[in-house]
Amino acid sequence: MSNRLLNEAPGDSSTVESAIDKAMARSPLTLEECDSLNEVDIASLIVEYNLSYPQAKTVMGWQKNEVRRLNAQSISYDGSNDELMQESNALPINGSRIIDVIREEIKNVFKALTK
């Protein structure tokens, strides 16, 4: 995987190479690795990084999958509830207490509906 372009920065090549390795192993990619793969097409993966066509398709498919994962992760977690997340992780889960809370919420919903 050392056939990089002359005008390409050495850091760019190593990022793409690590992204290719991770994609082939189906490991999570970082945002930088997804961006670096986004700038590469299948032809350059085949020519510059000596991948076969099925390998290049696998890498590009995994990159799309990881972009979707990163998007979903950023949408579902905005970082505003850090203290609540740490507190809830520290508390033990009591199954009977959860059932009581659910029953209480169901009662509140029925009360609101009958008004």
N, C-alpha and C positions, 0 to 999 in steps of 0.2 A: 504494500500500500504506500509506496514511496514515490510514485509518479506524479508529484504535484506540479502545478504550473510555476513558471519562473517568477511571475508577478504576485504569486500567492504568498501571504505571510506564513511563516512556520507555525504560528499558533493556530491559524485556521485549519491547516492540514491535520494537526494533532487532534483538534476538536472533532473534525469530521471522522477521523479514524476511530476515536474513542466512541463516537456516536454509532458508527457502523458496527463496531464490536458489541456494543450494548444492544443494538437492534437485532443482531443475529442471535444473541442470547436471550432476547425478549426481556431485557432488564429495563427499568424505568430510565427515561432520558431527562436530562435537565433542560431548562428553557433555552440555554445557550446551544446545547447540542441539537435541539429541535430546530432552532434558527439556522444553524450551520447546515443541517440537512435540507432545510427549505430552500437554500441557495444552490443546491446541487440537483442535477437531474439524473435520470437513469443512465443516459449515455455517458456522462462523466463518471458515474460510479463504475461503469463497466470499463471504460478506457483508462481513467486516472487511478482508480483504486483496485483494478484487476478483479472485479466481481463478475460472476456469471449473471445472465439475465434473471434467472429465478432468485438469486441472492439479492440483486438490486431491487427487484419487486418486493421482496420480503422487507428490506430495509426501508423502502419508501412507504410500504403499508404500515410498518411499525411506527414510523414517524407520524403518520396521520393519526394512528391510534393514540399516541402519546400527546399530540396536540389536543385531541378531544379530551383526554384525561386531565391535562393541565388546565384547559378551559373550564371544565366542570369543577375542578378543585378550586379554582380561583373564584368561581361564581358562588359555590356553596360555603366557602370560608373566607370572610372578609377581615378577620383578625380583630374585630371589635369585641368579641366575647372571650378574650384570652383568660381573664380572671375567672369567669364562670366555667370555662372548660377545665381549668386546673382544679377548681373547687369540686366540680362534679366527678372528676377522675379520682379525687382523694376520698370521696364518700363511698362506703360500701353499699352495694345494692341489696335491698331487702325486698324479697319477692312479695311478701304480704303487704308491705307498705305501698308498693307499686299498684297492686290490685285495689287497695283502698282508695288511692288517688284516682284511679280510672273510674271506679264506681261513683266517687264524688263528682267527677266531671260529667259523667253520664246523667246523674241526677240534675246537675245544673243545666245541662242542655235540655232535658225534658221540661224543667221548670220554665225555661226561656221560651220553649215552643208552645206551652199551654197558656202563656200570658196573652 
